[in-house]
Amino acid sequence: FQDGVMNNAVFLLLEACKNKAGLEMKELELFFRQALSFPRMHHVKSSSLLRLFDEYHMGRADAPERVKRSASDMRALYALLRYFIETRFHEHPDRHALEPELRSFAQTCKVADTLLLMKRGCISLASAAGRLRSATSEHIRLQVAAYGEATLRPKNHWLFDKSYLLSENADLEVCMDALVVERLHRSVKMVADPLQNTTTYEKSVQTGLLNNQLRRLREYK
């Protein structure tokens, strides 16, 4: 999700919508502020999601060809954008001009859906492997048709490698991903970077992380 296939697909679609249909990010932000409501307990997360469409996160001068969001944010963003396309954008007068781009994005969503269904245990690894290979082939074909070969990245092809890896481990009941680990790497870095004495480095890092977690739990209560 982060700086990968979905990140690329979202960026390409938003750029196409802006260039061909004049869709501005402010329109998306306004739509979601009006269409969505969240439980109070998720207020902080919902505020973060609504900021997905500001200029800072949707592209900067030093990184103009990517969306600056974390993997978990990208997972939410593709669902939000998909909802907008399927419920509101289908009435847009310039939609026909974006058919290749919309088909490409829809197929990329099928790739993401397959991975998420597997992660949640809804389909087996063996089934996911076959679906992923088929979905990836069509995803690459449609992206090339919509945007050209220059928009492909190595991670587009790495999806095939992932499907073969799933086939090799098809006897496993679940597939553990690294999303939580990647999401928490900053917490680890905050503890690990200042350490100067590396004699018991691993123990020191683990102790610091445990203390931080205990403190957060006390504050949460």
BELDA-V13299 format. One record per run of one state. SS is the DSSP state (H for helix, E for strand, C for the rest). FROM is the first residue (numbers start at 1). LEN is the number of residues. Records with the same first field share a line. If there is no record, write none. Layout:
SS=FROM-LEN, FROM-LEN
This chain:
C=1-4, 22-3, 36-4, 54-6, 61-2, 64-7, 88-1, 92-3, 120-5, 148-1, 152-2, 169-10, 184-1, 193-8, 221-1
H=5-17, 25-11, 40-14, 71-17, 89-3, 95-25, 125-23, 149-3, 154-15, 179-5, 185-8, 201-20
E=60-1, 63-1
